[in-house]
Amino acid sequence: MSISHSSNRSKQELKNRINSAKLSWLSTIGSDGFPNVSPKEIFRAIDNDTIIIANIASPKSEKNIRKHDKVCLSLIDIFVQKGCKIYAEAVIVDPSSDSYIAYKTELEQMTNGDYPIKNIFRLKVIKVQNILAPSYSIKPNESVEEKIEKAMQYYGVKPLK
Ligand SMILES: Cc1cc2nc3c(=O)[nH]c(=O)nc-3n(C[C@H](O)[C@H](O)[C@H](O)COP(=O)(O)O)c2cc1C
């Protein structure tokens, strides 16, 4: 398997990287063998090894995690054109669990409690693999600022000021 082991550096940075990301993609393993990938916005890293995700409307992810604990969470900063794949083992934290209220409180800070949380997916980070857009190797002299500007054009986003 060509998964690089996470370096201490990338693990130390992980909490900040996760908590500054807006969108993640959670991949789980289906009983039919197909990967199941679905978007998640309500997630937090509570430390460099633990990520919690609100299960608001993710029945298939929940079903899959209950059968296969191996998951992959992917994050990308579309402007900087960098991200990572986080390989993890997941468990479902149900409302009856001792940790539930603390996790729910953390996640509800992102939603103001507007979206009922059914239960929480808790991911234990096993490995991290960085993702870099090809431009980092193909255009090594292009600055990050130039990449951001190009990505903003590509996505049709204007700077705030
Ligand atoms: C941008 C976006 C963010 C979402 N964030 C979440 C989330 O944080 N938690 C959740 O349970 N569902 C979230 N959803 C909804 C699920 O991704 C959606 O219901 C999906 O079909 C669930 O599929 P699954 O059961 O295979 O996980 C989000 C959907 C979108 C489009």
The ligand as a MOL file (V3000), in Angstrom:
LIG
                    3D

  0  0  0     0  0            999 V3000
M  V30 BEGIN CTAB
M  V30 COUNTS 31 33 0 0 0
M  V30 BEGIN ATOM
M  V30 1 C -21.8430 21.2130 1.7570 0
M  V30 2 C -22.4840 20.0990 2.5250 0
M  V30 3 C -22.1120 19.8920 3.8370 0
M  V30 4 C -22.6790 18.8560 4.5890 0
M  V30 5 N -22.2880 18.6570 5.8730 0
M  V30 6 C -22.8310 17.6330 6.5790 0
M  V30 7 C -22.4080 17.3610 7.9050 0
M  V30 8 O -21.5400 18.0120 8.4680 0
M  V30 9 N -22.9850 16.3110 8.5610 0
M  V30 10 C -23.9470 15.5210 7.9800 0
M  V30 11 O -24.4190 14.5670 8.6030 0
M  V30 12 N -24.3670 15.7700 6.7220 0
M  V30 13 C -23.8210 16.7850 6.0020 0
M  V30 14 N -24.2330 17.0210 4.7320 0
M  V30 15 C -25.2810 16.1770 4.1690 0
M  V30 16 C -24.7660 14.8280 3.7130 0
M  V30 17 O -23.5230 14.9480 3.0270 0
M  V30 18 C -25.8110 14.2000 2.7680 0
M  V30 19 O -27.0290 14.0230 3.4720 0
M  V30 20 C -25.2990 12.9090 2.1850 0
M  V30 21 O -26.2040 12.4280 1.2210 0
M  V30 22 C -25.1120 11.8590 3.2620 0
M  V30 23 O -24.6150 10.6990 2.6490 0
M  V30 24 P -24.1050 9.4840 3.5220 0
M  V30 25 O -25.2670 8.9180 4.2600 0
M  V30 26 O -23.5420 8.5630 2.5070 0
M  V30 27 O -23.0540 10.0410 4.4330 0
M  V30 28 C -23.6650 18.0310 3.9810 0
M  V30 29 C -24.0180 18.2390 2.6400 0
M  V30 30 C -23.4320 19.2620 1.9250 0
M  V30 31 C -23.8480 19.4460 0.4950 0
M  V30 END ATOM
M  V30 BEGIN BOND
M  V30 1 1 1 2
M  V30 2 1 2 3
M  V30 3 2 2 30
M  V30 4 2 3 4
M  V30 5 1 4 5
M  V30 6 1 4 28
M  V30 7 2 5 6
M  V30 8 1 6 7
M  V30 9 1 6 13
M  V30 10 2 7 8
M  V30 11 1 7 9
M  V30 12 1 9 10
M  V30 13 2 10 11
M  V30 14 1 10 12
M  V30 15 2 12 13
M  V30 16 1 13 14
M  V30 17 1 14 15
M  V30 18 1 14 28
M  V30 19 1 15 16
M  V30 20 1 16 17
M  V30 21 1 16 18
M  V30 22 1 18 19
M  V30 23 1 18 20
M  V30 24 1 20 21
M  V30 25 1 20 22
M  V30 26 1 22 23
M  V30 27 1 23 24
M  V30 28 2 24 25
M  V30 29 1 24 26
M  V30 30 1 24 27
M  V30 31 2 28 29
M  V30 32 1 29 30
M  V30 33 1 30 31
M  V30 END BOND
M  V30 END CTAB
M  END
